[in-house]
Amino acid sequence: MRTKRSERIAWLLYHLPRAPKTGLTVNELADRLERSGSSVAPNSLYRDLQDIQSALGPGIVECEDPGNGRAHRWRLTDASDLSLPGQSLQIAVALKVLERDGSHLIPPGVLDELAPLFGKADRVLDILKRSDPLAGWPERVRLNRPWVRRAIERHPPSIDAEVRRTVNRAVARQQCLALEYRSRSADSRIELVVHPIGIDSAMTQETLVGTVEHPDPALPEKYTRPYVQLVLHRIERARLLDRPIDADVSRRSMREYFDTGEHNLPRGGGRLTEGRTIRLKADLSDWAFRELDESPLSDDQMLTTLPDGRHALEATVSQSDNLKWWCLSMLPDLVVTGPSDFRQEIADAVRQSHIAYQQGR
């Protein structure tokens, strides 16, 4: 299918690499355009690129080897900004919040492309902050991701920059990874081949979610699950393999990972029945009653006030480490009364804590 010239120019501006990446030749650009379902003669693309450079200037589009005809490589300069010149205040506010609170979810290469937009947003907000209260919005909101009520926000662990880049690239391209992983449950460094599904970003850590290829039978059971959780800060080395993930893994998704409760499964060490749905029962203080009345644990949560003035909770929840930690964090305002095995799990943790404090350690 032949393309209109205006469509070709828009396509070129979108697909030209940005410095310091190596540029593309006219023939390479023509091949990419053809793979996208359109076709055009390389000579036409060459004239398009010359016209773009003439209109926008060499400070926007550059030729790495201008003396070599169609064989030279074209790219956007590192300082180029092809966004609309009149970036609105609303877009600037959204970009600033994204840069501050969501940049860890964006692959580094995409962040590099967004850098000029983030810089322009800063300038727009700085100019308008004295005349429009909306410009101060990013300073008045902050993302807080406490996955445990009353949690103290901790500094996130350090993640090797090259490991992060390699993992992000594998997730984006759906390619396999060879990892050297520091496993706490196996108490050793282990080598794994992983088919990545996605990244789970929590308050204090980022987790690669995927499937381990042919896990060693000697490893803990968690490495055989459909969704294996590998925290990024324990990945010592990561290498991208030149093969795609298995077809059955590619059909899995992070939505399914959350919907099935896999993200809540215990990560080792506990006696919890993994993934079991339970009917949680507990006695509540006045404060806990008000908290859960405002923010329920589940759609079927029931709160009652007993004749003696005590409050009671019933709710269907997934049994998990997170639930255990949350119940412990709510003491003494929430005391678990059922199911009996989960109550015992909480009671054992409280007893062990009491002994530790009694012994002064």
C-alpha positions as CSV (number, residue, x, y, z in Angstrom):
1,M,0.0,0.0,0.0
2,R,1.4,3.4,-1.0
3,T,1.5,6.1,1.6
4,K,0.7,9.8,1.4
5,R,3.7,12.1,1.9
6,S,2.3,13.6,5.0
7,E,1.9,10.1,6.6
8,R,5.5,9.2,5.6
9,I,6.8,12.4,7.3
10,A,4.9,11.7,10.5
11,W,6.1,8.0,10.4
12,L,9.8,9.2,9.9
13,L,9.7,11.6,12.8
14,Y,8.3,8.9,15.0
15,H,10.7,6.1,14.0
16,L,14.0,8.0,13.6
17,P,16.4,6.9,16.4
18,R,17.5,9.6,18.8
19,A,21.2,10.3,19.4
20,P,23.4,8.8,20.8
21,K,21.7,5.8,19.1
22,T,23.0,4.9,15.6
23,G,20.9,6.3,12.8
24,L,19.2,4.4,10.0
25,T,19.9,4.4,6.3
26,V,17.2,5.2,3.8
27,N,17.1,1.6,2.7
28,E,16.7,0.4,6.4
29,L,13.8,2.9,6.9
30,A,12.2,1.7,3.6
31,D,12.4,-1.9,4.8
32,R,10.8,-1.0,8.2
33,L,8.0,1.0,6.5
34,E,7.3,-2.0,4.2
35,R,7.1,-4.4,7.2
36,S,4.5,-2.0,8.7
37,G,2.3,-2.6,5.7
38,S,3.2,0.4,3.5
39,S,5.7,0.8,0.7
40,V,7.7,3.7,-0.8
41,A,10.8,4.1,-3.0
42,P,14.0,4.8,-1.1
43,N,14.5,7.9,-3.3
44,S,11.2,9.3,-2.0
45,L,12.2,8.8,1.6
46,Y,15.5,10.4,0.9
47,R,13.8,13.6,-0.4
48,D,11.4,13.5,2.6
49,L,14.3,13.4,5.0
50,Q,16.1,16.3,3.2
51,D,12.9,18.4,3.3
52,I,12.4,17.6,7.1
53,Q,16.0,18.7,7.8
54,S,15.6,21.8,5.7
55,A,12.3,22.7,7.5
56,L,13.4,21.8,11.1
57,G,17.1,22.5,10.8
58,P,20.2,20.4,11.5
59,G,19.6,20.9,15.3
60,I,16.7,18.6,15.0
61,V,17.5,16.0,12.3
62,E,21.1,15.1,11.5
63,C,23.0,13.0,9.0
64,E,25.9,11.0,10.5
65,D,27.7,10.8,7.1
66,P,26.3,13.5,4.8
67,G,28.9,12.9,2.1
68,N,27.8,9.3,1.4
69,G,24.4,9.8,-0.4
70,R,21.6,7.4,0.5
71,A,24.0,5.3,2.5
72,H,24.4,7.8,5.3
73,R,22.4,7.4,8.5
74,W,19.7,9.7,9.7
75,R,18.7,10.3,13.3
76,L,17.2,12.9,15.7
77,T,19.7,14.9,17.7
78,D,19.9,14.4,21.4
79,A,18.5,17.9,22.1
80,S,15.6,17.6,19.6
81,D,12.0,18.1,20.9
82,L,9.3,17.4,18.4
83,S,6.4,17.8,20.8
84,L,3.8,20.5,20.2
85,P,5.3,23.8,21.1
86,G,2.3,24.9,23.1
87,Q,2.3,22.1,25.7
88,S,-0.8,22.7,27.9
89,L,-0.7,23.1,31.6
90,Q,-2.8,20.0,32.0
91,I,-0.3,17.8,30.1
92,A,2.6,19.4,32.0
93,V,1.0,18.4,35.3
94,A,0.4,14.9,34.2
95,L,3.9,14.5,32.8
96,K,5.4,15.8,36.1
97,V,3.5,13.3,38.2
98,L,4.4,10.5,35.8
99,E,8.1,11.4,36.0
100,R,8.2,11.5,39.8
101,D,5.9,8.6,40.7
102,G,5.8,6.4,37.6
103,S,9.1,6.5,35.9
104,H,10.3,3.2,37.5
105,L,7.6,1.5,35.5
106,I,8.8,2.8,32.2
107,P,11.7,1.1,30.2
108,P,14.9,3.3,30.2
109,G,14.9,3.7,26.5
110,V,11.4,5.1,26.6
111,L,12.4,7.4,29.4
112,D,15.2,8.8,27.3
113,E,12.7,9.6,24.6
114,L,10.4,11.4,27.1
115,A,13.2,13.4,28.7
116,P,12.6,16.5,26.5
117,L,8.9,16.4,27.3
118,F,9.7,16.2,31.1
119,G,12.0,19.2,30.7
120,K,9.4,21.2,28.9
121,A,6.8,20.3,31.6
122,D,9.2,21.7,34.2
123,R,9.5,25.0,32.3
124,V,5.7,25.3,31.8
125,L,5.0,24.7,35.5
126,D,7.7,27.1,36.6
127,I,6.3,29.9,34.3
128,L,2.6,29.3,35.4
129,K,3.0,28.5,39.1
130,R,2.4,32.1,40.1
131,S,-0.6,32.7,38.0
132,D,-2.5,29.3,38.0
133,P,-2.9,27.2,41.2
134,L,-3.1,24.0,39.0
135,A,0.7,24.3,38.3
136,G,1.4,23.5,42.0
137,W,-0.6,20.3,41.8
138,P,2.5,17.9,41.5
139,E,3.8,19.4,44.7
140,R,0.6,18.7,46.6
141,V,0.2,15.0,45.7
142,R,2.4,12.1,46.3
143,L,2.0,8.4,45.4
144,N,2.0,6.3,48.6
145,R,2.0,2.5,48.1
146,P,1.6,1.0,51.6
147,W,0.7,-2.6,50.9
148,V,0.4,-3.1,54.7
149,R,-1.8,-0.8,56.7
150,R,0.3,1.3,59.2
151,A,3.4,0.3,57.2
152,I,6.5,2.3,57.6
153,E,7.9,3.4,54.2
154,R,11.4,2.0,53.8
155,H,14.1,2.9,51.3
156,P,13.9,0.6,48.3
157,P,16.8,-1.8,47.8
158,S,19.6,-1.0,45.4
159,I,19.1,-2.5,41.9
160,D,22.0,-2.9,39.5
161,A,21.4,-0.5,36.6
162,E,22.5,-3.0,33.9
163,V,20.3,-5.7,35.5
164,R,17.3,-3.3,35.4
165,R,17.9,-2.4,31.7
166,T,18.3,-6.1,30.7
167,V,15.2,-7.2,32.6
168,N,13.1,-4.3,31.2
169,R,14.3,-5.2,27.7
170,A,13.4,-8.8,28.1
171,V,9.9,-8.0,29.4
172,A,9.3,-5.5,26.6
173,R,10.6,-7.8,23.8
174,Q,9.2,-11.0,25.4
175,Q,12.6,-12.7,25.3
176,C,14.1,-15.3,27.7
177,L,16.6,-14.3,30.4
178,A,19.5,-16.1,31.9
179,L,19.9,-15.0,35.5
180,E,22.2,-15.5,38.4
181,Y,19.9,-15.1,41.4
182,R,20.7,-14.7,45.1
183,S,17.9,-17.0,46.6
184,R,17.2,-16.6,50.3
185,S,14.9,-19.7,50.4
186,A,17.7,-21.8,48.7
187,D,20.3,-20.0,50.8
188,S,22.6,-19.8,47.7
189,R,23.2,-18.2,44.3
190,I,21.4,-20.1,41.7
191,E,21.3,-20.0,37.9
192,L,17.9,-19.7,36.2
193,V,16.5,-19.4,32.7
194,V,13.3,-17.3,33.0
195,H,10.4,-16.6,30.6
196,P,9.3,-13.2,31.8
197,I,5.7,-12.1,32.0
198,G,5.9,-8.7,33.7
199,I,7.1,-6.6,36.6
200,D,5.3,-6.2,39.9
201,S,6.2,-2.8,41.5
202,A,5.4,-2.6,45.2
203,M,6.3,0.0,47.8
204,T,9.8,-1.3,48.7
205,Q,10.7,-3.6,45.9
206,E,10.3,-4.5,42.3
207,T,9.6,-8.1,41.3
208,L,10.2,-9.9,38.0
209,V,7.2,-12.2,37.4
210,G,7.8,-15.2,35.0
211,T,8.2,-18.9,34.6
212,V,11.4,-20.8,35.3
213,E,12.5,-23.1,32.5
214,H,13.3,-26.7,33.7
215,P,13.8,-25.8,37.4
216,D,16.2,-27.9,39.4
217,P,14.2,-30.4,41.5
218,A,16.5,-29.6,44.4
219,L,15.2,-26.0,44.4
220,P,12.3,-24.9,46.7
221,E,8.8,-25.6,45.3
222,K,8.1,-21.9,44.6
223,Y,10.4,-22.0,41.6
224,T,8.0,-24.4,39.9
225,R,4.9,-22.2,40.1
226,P,3.3,-20.7,36.9
227,Y,4.1,-17.3,38.3
228,V,7.6,-17.2,39.9
229,Q,8.5,-14.1,41.8
230,L,12.1,-12.9,41.6
231,V,13.0,-9.6,43.2
232,L,15.2,-7.4,41.1
233,H,17.6,-6.4,43.8
234,R,18.7,-10.1,44.3
235,I,19.5,-10.6,40.6
236,E,23.3,-10.6,40.4
237,R,23.6,-10.9,36.7
238,A,21.1,-10.9,33.8
239,R,21.7,-11.8,30.2
240,L,19.2,-11.5,27.3
241,L,18.8,-14.8,25.4
242,D,18.2,-14.8,21.6
243,R,14.9,-16.6,21.8
244,P,11.3,-15.7,22.6
245,I,9.4,-16.9,25.6
246,D,7.2,-20.0,25.2
247,A,3.8,-19.5,23.6
248,D,1.9,-20.8,26.7
249,V,3.8,-18.3,28.9
250,S,3.1,-15.4,26.4
251,R,-0.6,-16.1,27.0
252,R,-0.3,-15.3,30.7
253,S,-0.7,-11.8,31.9
254,M,-0.1,-9.6,34.9
255,R,-3.9,-9.1,35.2
256,E,-4.2,-12.9,35.6
257,Y,-1.3,-12.8,38.1
258,F,-3.3,-10.4,40.3
259,D,-6.8,-11.8,39.7
260,T,-5.7,-15.3,40.7
261,G,-4.0,-14.1,43.9
262,E,-0.6,-15.4,42.8
263,H,1.0,-12.1,44.0
264,N,-0.2,-12.9,47.5
265,L,1.3,-16.4,47.8
266,P,3.8,-16.9,50.6
267,R,7.4,-16.5,49.5
268,G,8.8,-19.1,51.9
269,G,9.1,-19.9,55.5
270,G,5.5,-19.9,56.7
271,R,3.0,-22.7,57.4
272,L,0.2,-21.0,55.5
273,T,-1.9,-22.9,53.0
274,E,-0.9,-21.2,49.8
275,G,-3.5,-19.4,47.8
276,R,-6.4,-20.6,50.0
277,T,-9.5,-18.4,50.3
278,I,-10.6,-18.1,53.9
279,R,-13.4,-16.5,55.9
280,L,-11.4,-14.2,58.2
281,K,-13.0,-13.6,61.6
282,A,-11.8,-11.1,64.2
283,D,-12.6,-9.0,67.2
284,L,-12.2,-5.2,66.6
285,S,-11.6,-2.1,68.6
286,D,-13.7,1.0,68.0
287,W,-10.9,2.4,65.9
288,A,-10.4,-0.7,63.8
289,F,-14.2,-0.9,63.3
290,R,-14.3,2.6,61.9
291,E,-11.3,1.9,59.7
292,L,-12.8,-1.2,58.1
293,D,-16.2,0.4,57.8
294,E,-14.6,3.1,55.6
295,S,-12.3,0.8,53.7
296,P,-13.6,-2.8,53.6
297,L,-11.4,-5.9,53.2
298,S,-13.8,-7.5,50.7
299,D,-17.1,-7.1,48.9
300,D,-18.8,-9.5,51.3
301,Q,-17.3,-8.0,54.5
302,M,-19.7,-8.0,57.5
303,L,-19.2,-5.8,60.6
304,T,-21.4,-6.3,63.6
305,T,-21.6,-4.8,67.1
306,L,-22.2,-7.4,69.8
307,P,-24.5,-6.9,72.8
308,D,-21.5,-6.5,75.1
309,G,-20.2,-3.6,72.9
310,R,-17.5,-5.5,71.1
311,H,-17.2,-5.4,67.4
312,A,-16.8,-8.4,65.1
313,L,-15.5,-8.8,61.5
314,E,-16.1,-11.4,58.9
315,A,-14.6,-11.2,55.4
316,T,-13.6,-13.5,52.6
317,V,-9.9,-13.0,51.8
318,S,-6.9,-14.8,50.3
319,Q,-4.6,-16.3,52.9
320,S,-1.2,-14.9,52.4
321,D,1.9,-13.5,54.0
322,N,0.6,-10.0,53.4
323,L,-2.6,-10.9,55.3
324,K,-0.6,-12.2,58.2
325,W,1.6,-9.2,58.3
326,W,-1.4,-6.9,58.1
327,C,-3.1,-8.7,61.0
328,L,0.0,-8.4,63.1
329,S,0.4,-4.7,62.3
330,M,-3.2,-4.1,63.5
331,L,-2.6,-5.5,67.0
332,P,-4.0,-4.9,69.5
333,D,-7.0,-3.3,67.6
334,L,-7.7,-6.5,65.6
335,V,-7.5,-10.0,67.2
336,V,-8.1,-12.9,64.8
337,T,-10.6,-15.5,66.0
338,G,-10.8,-17.7,62.9
339,P,-10.1,-19.9,61.0
340,S,-8.4,-21.8,63.8
341,D,-5.2,-22.6,61.8
342,F,-4.7,-19.0,60.8
343,R,-5.4,-17.8,64.3
344,Q,-2.7,-20.2,65.5
345,E,-0.3,-18.8,62.9
346,I,-0.8,-15.3,64.3
347,A,-0.7,-16.5,67.9
348,D,2.7,-18.3,67.3
349,A,4.1,-15.1,65.8
350,V,2.9,-13.0,68.8
351,R,4.3,-15.6,71.2
352,Q,7.7,-15.7,69.5
353,S,7.8,-11.9,69.6
354,H,6.9,-11.9,73.3
355,I,9.7,-14.3,74.1
356,A,12.2,-12.3,72.1
357,Y,11.3,-9.1,74.0
358,Q,11.4,-10.9,77.3
359,Q,14.9,-12.2,76.6
360,G,16.0,-8.7,75.7
361,R,17.1,-9.3,72.1
